[in-house]
Amino acid sequence: MTVEKTINLYSQKLTVGNDSWTVELWFENKRAGNEVIETKSYSKTIDMSDTGYLGSFLAIKTTNNRGDTKSCLITGIDGGSYLHVADDKDKSQSVKLLSESLILSSGFTFFSFHMDRQEIEWKLRPDMGEVFEFYDLQDDYLLRGELEIHRIDRNGNIKWSYGGRDIWVNIDGKREVSIENNKIILTDFESNVYVIDFNGQTLEDRPSVRVSKGRKRWWEI
């Protein structure tokens, strides 16, 4: 797979490819001035919000191995996004290229985009907060949301969700999600550690013993 990416404060570009497809992604925050909408034309536009809320947007340009190119603009994305694919060091991803589909986590939405049909195959908002990235877990996906960890199958169905004492964002630089052998290790905002199995059942619960005097809660940052 080939990967190229460019990131700044408001705009992100990511190009991924395999033997069948080259896909160019351009995510633009609503604060960026709608440069993509003003300067580009698209084969199709999809409103992700279903309410007409413009929000941030994602442009997807797909080229198959025959040279056929299509483009789609997805509007109405609420929340942020960090476009990245998994690598040997970090197994987390917000973009996964399959044979005919793209799996993406962006803002509050986790969804599948069919590249040839240029349509959303399924979408869900599994968390009350934003969703950040996902991991491959057997034949499913393990999605890190702000409030819960979700196991989701390839058809977009939630198998289970798991919540801790705090949000799944750790400001001490510790990895929030690690999959090791037959267990999942989770670390929350306060560095509490949870070890769960692939069915979402708790195997170990290790409360943080650090002194937190004067430490701000996540909603105060």
C-alpha positions as CSV (number, residue, x, y, z in Angstrom):
1,M,0.0,0.0,0.0
2,T,1.2,3.5,-0.8
3,V,0.7,6.4,1.6
4,E,1.3,10.1,1.2
5,K,-0.1,12.7,3.7
6,T,0.0,16.4,4.4
7,I,-1.4,17.9,7.6
8,N,-1.9,21.4,8.9
9,L,-4.2,23.1,11.4
10,Y,-7.3,23.1,9.3
11,S,-6.6,20.9,6.2
12,Q,-5.4,17.4,5.8
13,K,-4.5,15.4,2.7
14,L,-3.9,11.7,2.5
15,T,-3.3,9.5,-0.5
16,V,-3.5,5.7,-0.2
17,G,-3.3,3.0,-2.8
18,N,-3.2,-0.7,-3.5
19,D,-3.2,-2.8,-6.7
20,S,-6.8,-1.9,-7.5
21,W,-7.3,1.7,-6.3
22,T,-5.6,5.1,-5.7
23,V,-7.6,7.2,-3.3
24,E,-7.0,10.9,-2.5
25,L,-8.6,12.2,0.6
26,W,-8.9,15.9,1.6
27,F,-10.4,16.7,5.0
28,E,-11.1,20.4,5.6
29,N,-12.2,21.9,8.9
30,K,-15.2,24.3,8.6
31,R,-12.9,27.0,9.8
32,A,-10.6,26.6,6.7
33,G,-12.8,28.8,4.5
34,N,-14.4,26.1,2.4
35,E,-11.6,26.2,-0.2
36,V,-12.5,22.7,-1.6
37,I,-16.1,23.6,-2.1
38,E,-15.3,26.9,-3.9
39,T,-12.6,25.5,-6.2
40,K,-13.5,22.0,-7.1
41,S,-16.4,20.1,-8.7
42,Y,-17.5,16.6,-7.8
43,S,-19.3,13.7,-9.4
44,K,-21.5,13.4,-6.3
45,T,-22.2,15.2,-3.0
46,I,-23.4,13.4,0.1
47,D,-24.7,15.2,3.2
48,M,-23.6,13.2,6.2
49,S,-25.6,15.3,8.7
50,D,-29.0,14.7,7.1
51,T,-30.0,18.1,8.4
52,G,-28.3,20.5,5.9
53,Y,-25.6,21.4,8.5
54,L,-22.5,22.1,6.3
55,G,-19.8,21.5,9.0
56,S,-16.5,20.2,8.0
57,F,-16.1,18.1,4.8
58,L,-14.2,15.3,3.2
59,A,-13.4,15.1,-0.5
60,I,-12.7,11.6,-1.9
61,K,-11.2,11.1,-5.3
62,T,-10.9,7.5,-6.5
63,T,-9.0,6.1,-9.5
64,N,-9.2,2.4,-10.3
65,N,-6.5,0.4,-12.1
66,R,-8.3,1.1,-15.4
67,G,-7.8,4.8,-15.0
68,D,-11.5,5.6,-14.3
69,T,-11.8,8.5,-11.8
70,K,-14.7,9.6,-9.7
71,S,-15.0,12.2,-7.0
72,C,-17.3,12.7,-4.0
73,L,-17.7,15.5,-1.5
74,I,-19.0,14.5,1.9
75,T,-20.4,17.4,3.8
76,G,-21.9,17.8,7.3
77,I,-19.1,16.2,9.3
78,D,-19.3,17.4,12.8
79,G,-16.1,17.1,14.9
80,G,-12.5,16.8,14.0
81,S,-10.5,14.2,12.1
82,Y,-6.9,13.0,11.9
83,L,-6.4,11.2,8.6
84,H,-4.0,8.3,9.0
85,V,-3.5,4.6,8.2
86,A,-2.1,1.8,10.4
87,D,1.6,1.1,10.1
88,D,4.0,-1.4,11.7
89,K,4.6,0.8,14.7
90,D,1.1,2.1,15.3
91,K,-1.9,-0.1,14.6
92,S,-4.4,2.7,15.0
93,Q,-6.1,4.1,11.9
94,S,-8.8,6.4,10.8
95,V,-8.7,5.3,7.2
96,K,-8.6,1.7,6.0
97,L,-8.6,0.8,2.3
98,L,-10.4,-2.4,1.4
99,S,-11.0,-4.0,-2.0
100,E,-14.0,-1.9,-2.8
101,S,-14.6,0.2,0.3
102,L,-13.1,2.8,2.6
103,I,-13.6,2.5,6.3
104,L,-13.3,5.9,8.0
105,S,-13.7,7.4,11.5
106,S,-14.3,11.1,11.3
107,G,-15.8,13.5,13.9
108,F,-18.7,11.7,15.6
109,T,-19.2,9.2,12.7
110,F,-17.8,5.8,11.8
111,F,-18.7,4.8,8.3
112,S,-18.0,2.7,5.2
113,F,-17.8,4.4,1.7
114,H,-18.2,2.2,-1.4
115,M,-15.7,3.6,-3.9
116,D,-17.2,2.4,-7.2
117,R,-20.8,3.2,-6.3
118,Q,-19.8,6.5,-4.5
119,E,-22.2,5.9,-1.7
120,I,-22.2,5.4,2.1
121,E,-22.7,1.7,2.8
122,W,-23.4,2.2,6.5
123,K,-22.7,4.8,9.1
124,L,-23.1,5.0,12.8
125,R,-22.5,7.4,15.7
126,P,-21.7,4.9,18.5
127,D,-20.4,7.3,21.1
128,M,-21.8,10.4,22.8
129,G,-18.5,12.0,22.1
130,E,-16.2,11.9,19.1
131,V,-14.6,8.8,17.7
132,F,-10.9,9.0,17.2
133,E,-9.5,5.9,15.5
134,F,-10.0,2.1,15.1
135,Y,-8.0,-1.1,15.1
136,D,-8.4,-4.4,13.4
137,L,-9.7,-7.0,15.8
138,Q,-10.1,-10.5,14.3
139,D,-12.7,-9.9,11.6
140,D,-14.1,-6.8,13.3
141,Y,-13.0,-3.3,14.2
142,L,-12.2,-1.9,17.7
143,L,-13.2,1.8,17.7
144,R,-11.9,4.2,20.3
145,G,-14.5,6.8,21.2
146,E,-14.2,9.6,23.7
147,L,-16.5,7.9,26.2
148,E,-16.5,4.2,25.2
149,I,-14.6,1.5,23.3
150,H,-16.7,-0.2,20.7
151,R,-16.4,-3.5,18.9
152,I,-18.1,-3.2,15.5
153,D,-18.4,-5.8,12.8
154,R,-17.8,-5.4,9.1
155,N,-21.4,-4.5,8.4
156,G,-21.4,-1.6,10.9
157,N,-23.2,-3.4,13.8
158,I,-22.0,-2.8,17.4
159,K,-21.2,-6.0,19.2
160,W,-20.4,-4.4,22.5
161,S,-19.2,-1.2,24.2
162,Y,-17.0,-0.7,27.2
163,G,-16.7,2.4,29.4
164,G,-14.1,3.2,32.2
165,R,-13.9,5.7,35.0
166,D,-12.9,8.5,32.7
167,I,-12.6,9.4,29.0
168,W,-10.4,7.5,26.6
169,V,-7.9,10.3,26.1
170,N,-4.6,10.1,28.0
171,I,-2.6,13.4,28.3
172,D,0.4,11.6,29.8
173,G,1.3,10.2,26.4
174,K,0.3,6.6,27.3
175,R,-1.4,4.5,24.6
176,E,-5.1,4.4,25.2
177,V,-5.6,1.1,23.4
178,S,-3.2,-1.9,22.9
179,I,-4.2,-5.3,21.6
180,E,-1.9,-8.0,22.9
181,N,-2.4,-11.7,22.3
182,N,-6.0,-12.4,23.4
183,K,-6.5,-9.3,25.5
184,I,-7.1,-5.5,25.1
185,I,-5.3,-3.1,27.4
186,L,-7.0,0.3,27.9
187,T,-5.8,3.4,29.6
188,D,-8.1,6.3,30.4
189,F,-7.5,10.0,31.1
190,E,-6.4,9.5,34.8
191,S,-4.2,6.5,33.7
192,N,-6.4,3.9,35.1
193,V,-5.7,0.7,33.3
194,Y,-8.3,-1.9,32.3
195,V,-7.5,-5.3,30.7
196,I,-10.5,-6.8,28.9
197,D,-11.0,-9.8,26.7
198,F,-12.3,-9.8,23.1
199,N,-15.9,-10.1,24.4
200,G,-15.6,-6.8,26.3
201,Q,-15.4,-8.5,29.7
202,T,-13.1,-7.1,32.4
203,L,-10.1,-9.3,33.3
204,E,-8.2,-6.8,35.4
205,D,-8.9,-3.3,36.7
206,R,-5.9,-1.3,37.9
207,P,-6.8,2.1,39.4
208,S,-4.1,4.7,39.1
209,V,-2.2,5.3,42.3
210,R,-0.6,8.6,41.2
211,V,-1.1,11.7,43.3
212,S,-3.5,13.9,41.4
213,K,-3.6,16.9,43.8
214,G,-4.0,20.0,41.6
215,R,-4.5,18.0,38.5
216,K,-7.3,19.3,36.3
217,R,-10.1,17.1,35.2
218,W,-10.5,16.5,31.5
219,W,-13.4,19.0,31.1
220,E,-11.3,21.7,32.7
221,I,-8.5,21.5,30.2
